[in-house]
Structure formats: C-alpha cells, structure tokens
Amino acid sequence: MIVSNATDLKGRFYFSKKDREDFKDKVVVFRFHDYLCFLTMQEWNQLLTKNLRGKVTERSRTARFLCSSASVKKIDIDGKIYIPSKLRERRK
C-alpha cells in the first residue's frame, strides 16, 4: 500500500519501478481523510472480504465508504495513472 498526495498539476501520480512491479498493471486508488491510498488488487480484495462480511459494523461502514470513492486504474508504460477529479478534491 502507498499513501500519498504527490500528484502533478495534471492530476497524475507516478509509481517507481519497484512499485510498478509490486502493483503489476492495475491499482485501486481511493481517498481516506486527506490522503490518496493505492492498493494492489490482492490487498483490495482482502480488505473487502475481511470487512464486508456478516452484519453491519463500524468496520463494514468504513469499508463501504472506501468503496464508494474507489477507482481501479491501469498503470501506463511510464508508471503513471490519472487520478479522477473526485479523488483529487480535498475536503475543506
């Protein structure tokens, strides 16, 4: 998992070569508080299966909140993804 707010002026985030290898070609990005969080597909699936089972609890509410803003993005050949505008906007 990567937590950052380091986007360029066009709303792109750049992954290092090592991170690109870890994330393969897809990344799940979501906003938590004022930070952008990046998870591998495997980490995302683990989060969902762990927190969205059974009855509604505070953990499942949090997971559902994260799902509402999550976006799956493909990492391009240069190691960058475009952050959707709804995720670039910080809370005021």
TANOR-V773400 format. One record per backbone hydrogen bond with DSSP energy under -1.0 kcal/mol. NH is the residue of the N-H (numbers start at 1). CO is the residue of the C=O. If there is no record, write none. Layout:
nh-><NH/NH>
co-><CO/CO>
//
This chain:
nh-><2/4/7/8/11/13/15/20/21/22/23/24/26/27/28/29/30/32/35/36/37/38/39/44/45/46/47/48/49/50/51/52/61/62/63/64/65/66/67/68/71/73/75/76/79/81/83/87/88/89>
co-><38/36/5/12/8/81/79/16/17/18/19/20/23/73/39/71/37/35/32/4/30/2/28/40/41/42/43/44/45/46/47/48/57/58/59/60/61/62/63/64/29/27/25/80/76/13/11/84/84/85>
//
